[in-house]
């Protein structure tokens, strides 16, 4: 998969997962942010107490780390398919998923703010 396509899919995943349509993360800073996000989520998962949150966090990390290995065409990468993928992979029911993703969207906002404040 070419780098430009990876960046484009990564931005779609970020928007779908974290409901971030601000474009603060773009094709210029998305690779740096990607690494920062993964590192922060890997640390964050160690502090979680809810099994649902832990499961979803691991699934998000796995998706972010391996999306380029998923053999789907570009049209697969939309909010509904990403949500279905995470729900199926994590084994969460709709309400469990909604409760956990809500928490991660708050966490994501802090992660993004920290990144943007330190970004050169």
Protein Blocks (a to p, Z undefined) as FASTA:
>chain_A
ZZklmmmmmmmmmmmmnopakomacfklmmmmmmmmmmmmmmmmmmpmbfklmmmmmmmm
mmmmmmmmpccdfklmcfklmmmmmmmmnopafklmmmmmmmmmmmmmmmmmmmmmmpZZ
